[in-house]
Amino acid sequence: MIFASKQARLAFILNVTLNPDKTISAAYAGHPEQAHMEGCAQMKKNFSVPAVPAEIVITSNGGYPLDQNIYQAVKGMTSAETCCKPGGTIIMVAGCSDGHGGERFYRDLSGAKSPQALLKQVLQVPQENTPPDQWEYQILARILSKHRVILVSDLCDGQIIREMHMEHAANLQEAIGMALEKAGSDAGITVIPDGVGVILE
């Protein structure tokens, strides 16, 4: 974000931070980088919680419209990534009624031999040549390189989900069964109700 703001020669910002109920908690205005960093510091202080590592992590994007497609659902997965033990399973509950959410995002991920191969390719692209939407499939490729992801949705075509190197479950109970089958019945489970509304450390 800071790189993009410098490229655009942004001179002034007015940003807000939100409470869990989506009301404004504070506003930060002024120099793009300084005001942004001040807002980040306050968010970290007020809304961060310790990560609870587990073999299985269940999360969501907090419901519609933040879970309207797979593109948006990646944001909640990043919180789960913080808690998920290496090789563990992330269960992402998201409606994804709009499908994948971006043709380039879908194409680059589904066309990759593996998430690891896509991530290796992405990391060779100079910052100034970053294509649109790279950041989103880069993050998902990073998550998929370390973890199994089961996307729970009864609104999105399961074939699309599988083509994007994830697994599909129609409901949460099915996804938990799939995760426990691999991890074992004694596996630890961490639940993050709103993956986009918390900062995990």
C-alpha positions in Angstrom: 0.0 0.0 0.0 2.8 2.4 0.8 4.6 1.6 -2.4 1.4 2.2 -4.4 0.7 5.5 -2.6 4.2 6.7 -3.4 3.7 5.8 -7.1 0.5 7.7 -7.2 2.1 10.6 -5.4 -0.6 10.6 -2.7 -0.4 13.8 -0.6 -3.0 13.3 2.1 -5.1 10.5 3.6 -8.1 10.3 5.8 -8.4 6.7 7.1 -10.6 5.2 9.8 -10.4 2.1 12.0 -13.4 0.1 12.9 -14.8 -1.5 16.0 -16.1 -5.1 15.9 -19.6 -3.9 15.2 -18.3 -1.9 12.2 -18.7 1.5 13.8 -15.7 3.9 13.5 -13.3 3.7 16.4 -10.8 6.4 15.3 -9.7 8.5 12.3 -6.2 9.2 11.1 -5.4 12.0 8.7 -2.3 13.7 7.2 0.9 12.4 5.6 0.0 9.1 3.8 2.7 7.0 5.4 2.8 8.5 8.9 -0.9 8.6 9.4 -1.2 5.1 8.0 1.4 3.7 10.4 -0.2 5.5 13.4 -3.5 3.8 12.5 -1.8 0.4 12.2 -0.1 0.8 15.5 -3.4 1.7 17.3 -5.2 -1.2 15.6 -2.5 -3.6 16.7 -2.7 -2.3 20.3 -6.5 -2.4 20.5 -7.4 -5.4 18.5 -4.6 -7.9 18.5 -4.9 -11.2 20.4 -2.4 -14.1 20.8 -2.5 -16.8 18.2 -3.6 -20.3 19.4 -1.8 -22.8 17.2 -3.8 -25.9 16.2 -3.8 -28.6 13.5 -7.3 -27.4 12.4 -8.3 -23.7 12.2 -11.9 -22.7 11.4 -12.7 -19.2 10.2 -15.0 -17.0 8.1 -15.1 -13.5 6.7 -17.9 -12.5 9.0 -20.7 -13.0 6.5 -22.0 -11.2 3.4 -20.9 -9.0 1.7 -17.3 -9.8 2.9 -17.6 -13.4 1.8 -19.2 -12.9 -1.6 -16.4 -14.7 -3.5 -13.2 -16.6 -3.2 -11.1 -13.5 -3.9 -12.6 -11.9 -0.7 -12.4 -15.1 1.3 -8.6 -15.2 1.1 -8.5 -12.3 3.6 -10.0 -14.3 6.3 -7.7 -17.2 5.5 -4.7 -15.1 6.4 -5.8 -15.0 10.1 -6.2 -18.8 10.1 -2.8 -19.1 8.5 -1.3 -17.4 11.6 -2.7 -20.1 13.9 -2.5 -23.2 11.7 0.4 -25.6 12.4 2.5 -26.5 9.4 0.7 -29.1 7.2 -2.5 -28.4 9.1 -6.0 -27.7 7.7 -7.8 -24.4 7.3 -11.6 -24.6 7.1 -12.9 -21.4 5.5 -16.6 -20.9 5.8 -17.7 -18.4 3.0 -20.8 -18.1 0.9 -18.9 -17.2 -2.3 -22.2 -16.6 -4.1 -20.3 -14.7 -6.8 -17.9 -17.6 -7.5 -14.2 -16.9 -7.8 -14.4 -13.1 -7.9 -11.9 -12.3 -10.7 -11.0 -14.0 -14.0 -7.2 -13.3 -13.7 -7.2 -14.4 -10.1 -9.0 -17.7 -11.0 -7.0 -18.3 -14.2 -3.5 -17.8 -12.7 -4.3 -20.1 -9.7 -6.2 -22.8 -11.5 -3.7 -22.8 -14.4 -0.7 -23.3 -12.0 0.8 -26.8 -11.7 0.8 -26.3 -8.0 0.6 -23.4 -5.5 4.3 -23.8 -4.8 5.1 -23.4 -8.5 2.9 -20.3 -8.7 4.5 -18.8 -5.6 8.0 -19.4 -7.0 7.0 -17.7 -10.3 5.4 -14.7 -8.5 8.4 -14.1 -6.3 10.6 -13.6 -9.4 8.4 -10.7 -10.6 10.0 -7.2 -9.8 7.7 -5.1 -7.7 7.3 -2.4 -10.4 6.0 -5.1 -12.8 3.4 -6.6 -10.5 0.3 -7.4 -12.5 -3.2 -6.6 -11.3 -4.6 -9.0 -8.7 -1.2 -10.7 -8.1 -1.3 -9.9 -4.4 -4.5 -12.0 -3.9 -3.4 -15.1 -5.7 0.1 -14.7 -4.2 -1.3 -14.8 -0.7 -3.6 -17.8 -1.5 -0.7 -19.6 -3.1 1.4 -18.9 0.0 -1.3 -20.3 2.2 -1.9 -23.4 0.0 1.9 -24.0 0.0 1.8 -24.7 3.7 -1.7 -25.8 4.5 -4.7 -27.8 3.2 -7.7 -25.5 2.7 -11.3 -26.7 2.8 -13.8 -24.1 1.6 -17.3 -24.6 2.9 -19.9 -23.2 0.6 -23.3 -24.3 -0.6 -23.5 -21.4 -3.1 -20.2 -21.8 -5.1 -19.5 -24.4 -7.7 -17.3 -27.0 -6.0 -15.5 -27.6 -9.3 -14.2 -24.0 -9.3 -13.0 -24.5 -5.7 -11.1 -27.7 -6.6 -9.6 -26.2 -9.7 -8.1 -23.5 -7.4 -6.2 -26.2 -5.5 -8.6 -26.3 -2.5 -11.1 -28.8 -1.3 -14.9 -28.3 -1.1 -17.4 -29.1 1.6 -21.1 -28.4 1.5 -21.3 -27.7 5.2 -19.2 -27.2 8.3 -19.8 -30.7 9.7 -18.6 -32.3 6.5 -15.4 -30.1 6.5 -14.6 -30.9 10.2 -15.0 -34.6 9.4 -12.6 -34.3 6.4 -10.1 -32.4 8.6 -10.2 -34.9 11.5 -9.8 -37.8 9.1 -6.4 -36.5 8.3 -5.3 -34.9 11.6 -6.8 -37.5 13.9 -9.6 -37.3 16.4 -7.4 -35.7 19.1 -6.3 -32.8 16.8 -6.5 -29.3 18.3 -9.1 -26.9 16.8 -8.9 -23.1 16.9 -12.0 -21.1 15.9 -11.8 -17.5 14.6 -15.4 -16.4 14.1 -14.4 -13.3 12.0 -11.1 -13.7 10.2 -11.0 -10.2 8.8 -11.9 -8.5 12.2 -8.9 -9.7 14.3 -5.2 -9.3 14.4 -3.4 -12.4 15.5 0.2 -12.5 16.9 
